């Protein structure tokens, strides 16, 4: 395959000619039996290009046909090639049954878009160890969607009315707004796949045995701050901002910006328009007015995770004047953009991947059961590997002593009773 040219303004005509030629090639092969290797090669190259350059491509708009941008042109070419790809295998259907997924089949446009939104809701239920099966499922869904993007049909088939444009009285096709809606979701899902592809090879088993007593100790530390941070409204708003960050759907925000001619919505406006007002109102009321103990033990995992993240950030900022979120935390797709820098970091990085928590340290990634386990693992690494020195400047021994059980009993070896240390004690300052 010819190398994809640059898409800078000076080479834009060459870039467009390449995609025009690739589209015509795929269109010409439609009636023929296309080798699977050729389709997979084209699909992989276009997937990588679209995933890496989506934010730049969607901002390059044609002067004459301003409802089209370069991301949509590349996406149309990708869909034309995907039409020739094979259907889902039997093994894929077994994976769907095992994980309670919708099968990647669609006879109508509404079913295909339902599959697309189904993917967005399932990331947190998937295990990174099953990345190969997840990747095949996501690709199968994208292939199922492709014919509806590049072909027209009757109203019974093209039944998502708000995305349709009439060709005549009985034939309809996707409106450019509908094409970009699908394009933005596919591109961001490809970025989630890239996140799994980067972290799967460095995935390691949990190196620290965290007991329930360790979690209870961390809960007790959090409850001691009920008289201080939770009485500050700015801290309450910080919890709220983390919840909106976790609920954020970047693809829909991109679609809003496209349909409103460049108007970029805030995270708050986007989230409140996406979810029912009653649900959002209850969340906001809980975060702003609930008692500290209720927030710490909240049933909603989003509020509970946001609460602990905000509390840990506030504690480090108060004690050491260090911005924990800026230097020691990375969220979802930002990991793809900053991957090389994260691997070169001189301290552990708390990360949120596919809606779950973990720690990256020394070119190794550790998945954990939740944010409390991840924070305890992060503190353990700073203590054991960096002697409680963070960023070669700040000694966080005080915080480590507060949040962890430093006098945790050491299990006895087999056949020998536990022996007390002779004259050596670890003191909690």
C-alpha positions in Angstrom: 0.0 0.0 0.0 1.2 3.5 -0.9 2.3 5.5 2.2 -0.4 7.9 3.4 0.9 11.5 2.5 1.0 14.4 4.9 -2.2 16.4 5.4 -0.6 19.8 6.0 -2.1 22.7 4.1 0.8 22.7 1.6 0.2 19.1 0.7 -3.6 19.0 1.0 -4.3 18.3 -2.7 -1.9 15.3 -2.7 -3.6 14.1 0.5 -7.1 14.3 -1.0 -6.0 12.6 -4.2 -4.7 9.6 -2.2 -8.0 9.1 -0.4 -9.9 9.6 -3.6 -7.8 6.9 -5.3 -8.2 4.5 -2.3 -12.0 5.0 -2.3 -12.2 4.2 -6.1 -10.0 1.2 -5.6 -12.3 -0.2 -2.9 -15.4 0.6 -5.0 -13.9 -1.2 -8.0 -13.2 -4.4 -5.9 -16.8 -4.5 -4.5 -18.1 -7.1 -7.1 -14.9 -9.2 -6.9 -13.5 -11.6 -4.4 -11.0 -9.5 -2.4 -8.2 -11.3 -0.6 -8.7 -11.0 3.2 -5.0 -10.0 3.6 -5.5 -7.0 1.4 -8.6 -5.8 3.3 -6.9 -6.3 6.7 -3.8 -4.4 5.5 -5.8 -1.4 4.3 -8.1 -1.5 7.4 -5.2 -1.5 9.8 -3.4 1.4 8.1 -6.5 3.5 7.9 -7.5 2.7 11.5 -4.1 3.9 12.8 -4.1 7.0 10.7 -7.6 8.0 11.7 -7.1 7.2 15.4 -3.8 9.2 15.6 -4.9 12.2 13.6 -8.7 12.5 14.3 -8.5 15.8 16.2 -6.4 17.4 13.5 -8.4 16.0 10.6 -11.8 17.0 11.9 -10.7 20.7 12.0 -9.7 20.7 8.3 -12.9 21.8 6.6 -13.6 22.2 2.8 -14.2 25.8 1.8 -16.9 24.9 -0.7 -18.5 21.9 1.1 -18.1 23.1 4.7 -20.3 20.4 6.1 -17.5 17.9 5.2 -14.2 17.7 7.0 -11.1 15.5 6.4 -12.0 13.0 9.1 -15.2 12.2 7.4 -13.5 11.7 4.0 -11.0 9.3 5.5 -13.8 7.5 7.4 -15.8 7.0 4.2 -12.9 5.4 2.5 -12.3 3.1 5.5 -16.0 2.1 5.5 -15.8 1.3 1.8 -13.0 -1.1 2.4 -14.8 -2.6 5.4 -17.7 -3.6 3.3 -15.5 -6.3 1.7 -14.4 -7.7 5.1 -15.7 -11.0 6.4 -18.5 -11.4 8.9 -18.0 -12.3 12.6 -16.6 -15.8 13.3 -18.2 -18.4 15.5 -15.5 -17.8 18.1 -16.6 -14.2 18.3 -20.2 -15.2 18.8 -19.1 -17.4 21.7 -17.2 -14.5 23.3 -20.5 -12.4 23.0 -22.4 -15.1 24.9 -19.7 -15.4 27.5 -19.6 -11.7 28.3 -23.3 -10.9 27.6 -22.7 -8.7 24.5 -25.0 -7.9 21.7 -24.0 -9.9 18.6 -22.4 -7.8 15.9 -25.3 -8.0 13.5 -27.6 -5.3 12.2 -30.3 -5.3 9.6 -31.3 -1.7 10.3 -29.4 1.5 10.9 -30.9 1.9 14.4 -29.5 -1.5 15.4 -26.0 -0.6 14.1 -26.0 2.7 16.1 -27.3 0.8 19.2 -24.2 -1.5 18.8 -22.0 1.6 18.6 -23.4 3.0 21.9 -23.3 -0.5 23.4 -19.5 -0.4 23.0 -19.2 2.8 24.9 -21.1 1.3 27.9 -19.0 -1.9 28.0 -15.4 -0.8 28.5 -15.5 -1.0 32.3 -16.8 -4.6 32.2 -13.9 -5.9 30.0 -10.6 -7.3 31.3 -7.4 -6.1 29.7 -6.3 -9.7 29.6 -9.0 -10.4 27.0 -7.8 -7.6 24.7 -7.5 -9.7 21.6 -11.2 -10.8 21.9 -12.3 -7.2 22.7 -10.4 -5.9 19.7 -12.0 -8.4 17.3 -15.5 -7.6 18.7 -15.0 -3.8 18.3 -13.8 -4.3 14.7 -16.8 -6.6 14.0 -19.2 -3.9 15.2 -17.4 -1.3 13.0 -17.6 -3.6 10.0 -21.4 -4.1 10.7 -21.9 -0.4 10.7 -19.9 0.3 7.5 -22.5 -0.6 4.8 -25.0 1.9 6.3 -22.4 4.7 5.9 -21.6 4.2 2.2 -24.9 2.8 0.9 -28.5 4.0 0.7 -31.7 2.2 1.5 -35.4 2.4 2.2 -36.9 4.0 5.3 -37.4 0.5 6.7 -33.6 0.0 6.7 -32.4 3.5 7.2 -34.7 4.1 10.2 -32.7 6.6 12.2 -34.7 9.6 11.0 -32.7 12.4 12.6 -29.6 11.3 10.6 -31.2 10.8 7.2 -31.2 12.7 3.9 -33.6 11.8 1.1 -32.3 10.9 -2.4 -35.9 10.5 -3.7 -39.2 9.5 -2.3 -38.2 6.0 -1.3 -34.4 6.0 -1.0 -32.5 7.6 1.9 -28.8 7.9 2.9 -26.9 9.1 6.0 -26.8 12.9 6.3 -23.3 14.4 6.8 -24.2 15.0 10.4 -25.0 11.3 10.8 -21.7 10.4 9.1 -19.7 12.6 11.5 -21.7 11.2 14.5 -20.7 7.7 13.6 -17.1 8.8 12.6 -16.5 10.5 16.0 -17.6 7.5 18.0 -15.6 5.0 15.9 -12.4 7.1 16.1 -12.6 7.4 19.9 -13.3 3.7 20.3 -10.2 3.1 18.1 -8.3 5.2 20.6 -9.6 3.1 23.5 -8.4 0.0 21.6 -5.0 1.6 21.2 -4.9 2.2 24.9 -5.4 -1.5 25.5 -2.8 -2.4 22.9 -0.2 -0.3 24.6 -0.9 -1.5 28.2 -1.5 -5.2 27.6 2.2 -6.1 27.0 3.3 -4.4 30.2 0.4 -5.7 32.4 1.7 -7.3 35.6 0.0 -9.2 38.4 -0.7 -7.1 41.5 2.6 -7.0 43.5 1.1 -6.0 46.8 -1.3 -8.1 48.9 -3.9 -5.5 50.1 -6.1 -6.8 52.9 -9.5 -5.6 54.0 -7.8 -4.1 57.1 -5.6 -1.9 54.8 -8.8 -0.6 53.1 -10.5 0.0 56.5 -7.4 1.9 57.6 -7.6 4.1 54.5 -11.3 4.7 55.1 -10.6 5.7 58.7 -7.9 8.2 57.4 -10.5 9.7 55.0 -13.1 10.0 57.7 -10.7 12.0 59.9 -10.8 14.8 57.3 -14.6 15.3 57.6 -14.1 18.4 59.8 -11.8 20.1 57.3 -12.0 19.6 53.5 -15.7 18.7 53.3 -16.7 22.1 54.8 -15.0 23.9 51.9 -17.2 24.5 48.9 -14.3 24.5 46.4 -13.4 21.0 47.5 -17.0 19.9 46.9 -16.9 21.4 43.4 -13.7 19.5 42.8 -15.5 16.2 43.5 -18.2 17.3 41.1 -15.6 18.1 38.3 -14.1 14.6 38.7 -17.5 12.9 38.4 -18.2 14.9 35.1 -14.8 13.9 33.9 -15.6 10.2 34.5 -19.0 10.5 32.8 -17.6 12.5 29.9 -18.3 11.3 26.3 -15.8 13.1 24.0 -17.4 11.7 20.8 -20.7 13.4 21.5 -18.9 16.7 22.4 -17.1 16.5 19.0 -20.5 16.0 17.3 -22.0 19.0 19.2 -19.1 21.2 18.1 -19.6 20.0 14.5 -23.3 20.5 14.4 -23.1 23.9 16.1 -20.4 25.3 13.8 -17.5 25.3 16.2 -19.3 25.9 19.5 -17.5 23.9 22.1 -19.6 22.9 25.1 -18.2 22.7 28.6 -18.1 19.3 30.3 -20.9 20.5 32.7 -23.2 21.5 29.8 -22.6 18.3 27.9 -23.2 16.0 30.8 -26.3 17.8 32.0 -27.8 17.6 28.5 -26.9 13.9 28.1 -28.4 12.5 31.3 -31.9 13.1 32.8 -32.1 16.3 34.8 -33.4 14.5 37.9 -30.5 12.1 37.9 -28.0 14.9 37.5 -29.7 17.0 40.1 -29.5 14.2 42.7 -25.8 13.6 41.9 -25.0 17.3 42.3 -27.0 17.6 45.5 -25.2 14.6 47.0 -21.8 15.9 46.1 -22.4 19.4 47.5 -24.5 18.8 50.6 -24.1 15.2 51.8 -22.2 14.5 55.0 -18.6 13.5 54.7 -19.2 10.0 55.9 -22.0 9.5 53.3 -19.7 10.6 50.5 -16.9 8.4 51.6 -19.2 5.3 51.8 -21.4 6.3 48.9 -23.1 3.6 46.8 -22.4 5.3 43.5 -18.9 4.2 42.4 -18.4 7.4 40.4 -19.0 9.6 43.4 -16.9 7.4 45.7 -14.0 7.3 43.3 -14.2 11.1 42.6 -14.3 11.7 46.4 -11.1 9.7 47.1 -9.3 11.2 44.2 -10.2 14.8 45.3 -9.4 14.1 48.9 -6.0 12.6 48.1 -5.2 15.5 45.8 -6.2 18.0 48.5 -4.1 16.3 51.1 -0.9 16.3 49.0 -1.5 19.9 48.0 -2.0 21.0 51.6 1.0 19.1 53.0 3.5 19.5 50.2 2.2 22.0 47.7 2.4 19.4 44.9 -0.3 19.2 42.2 -1.0 15.5 42.3 -3.4 15.5 39.3 -0.9 17.3 37.1 2.1 15.2 37.7 0.9 11.8 39.1 -2.5 11.1 37.4 -3.5 10.3 33.8 -7.0 9.6 32.5 -8.1 7.3 29.7 -7.2 8.6 26.2 -4.6 11.0 27.6 -2.4 7.9 28.3 -2.2 7.3 24.5 -0.9 10.8 23.9 1.5 10.8 26.8 2.5 7.1 26.7 6.3 7.6 26.1 6.5 10.3 28.8 4.6 8.2 31.3 7.1 5.3 30.8 10.0 7.7 31.4 8.5 9.2 34.6 10.6 9.0 37.7 7.7 8.2 40.0 4.6 6.0 39.8 1.6 7.3 37.8 -2.0 6.6 38.9 -4.1 5.9 35.8 -7.8 5.2 34.9 -8.1 2.7 32.1 -11.3 1.5 30.6 -13.2 2.9 33.6 -11.0 1.0 36.1 -7.9 2.0 38.1 -4.3 1.0 38.1 -0.7 2.2 38.5 2.1 2.5 35.9 5.7 2.4 37.2 9.0 1.5 35.6 7.5 0.3 32.3 5.0 -2.0 34.2 1.3 -1.6 34.6 -0.6 -3.0 37.6 -4.4 -3.3 37.5 -6.2 -3.2 40.9 -9.7 -3.7 42.2 -10.5 0.0 42.8 -9.1 3.4 43.5 -8.3 2.6 47.2 -6.1 -0.3 46.2 -4.5 1.8 43.5 -3.7 4.6 45.9 -2.3 2.2 48.5 -0.2 0.6 45.8 1.0 4.0 44.7 2.0 4.9 48.3 3.7 1.5 48.7 5.8 2.1 45.6 6.9 5.6 46.6 7.8 4.2 50.0 9.7 1.1 49.0 11.3 2.1 45.7 11.8 5.9 46.2 12.3 6.0 50.0 9.2 8.3 50.3 10.8 10.9 48.0 8.4 12.2 45.4 9.8 13.9 42.2 13.3 14.0 43.9 12.1 17.0 46.0 9.3 16.1 48.4 9.4 13.7 51.4 5.9 12.3 51.8 6.7 10.1 54.8 4.0 11.8 56.8 1.2 11.0 54.3 2.5 7.4 53.9 2.3 6.9 57.6 -1.2 8.3 57.8 -2.7 6.3 54.9 -1.0 2.9 55.4 -0.7 0.4 58.2 3.0 0.8 58.7 3.1 -1.7 61.6 1.3 -4.3 59.5 2.0 -7.8 60.9 4.4 -9.9 58.8 3.1 -13.5 58.1 5.2 -16.2 59.6 7.1 -18.6 57.4 6.0 -22.2 57.1 6.8 -24.3 60.2 8.1 -21.4 62.2 6.2 -19.2 64.7 6.2 -15.4 64.0 9.2 -13.7 65.8 9.2 -10.2 67.0 12.0 -8.0 65.5 14.9 -7.6 67.8 15.2 -4.0 68.8 13.9 -2.6 65.5 10.6 -0.7 65.3 9.1 1.4 62.6 7.8 4.6 64.3 4.7 6.4 63.1 5.5 10.1 63.3 
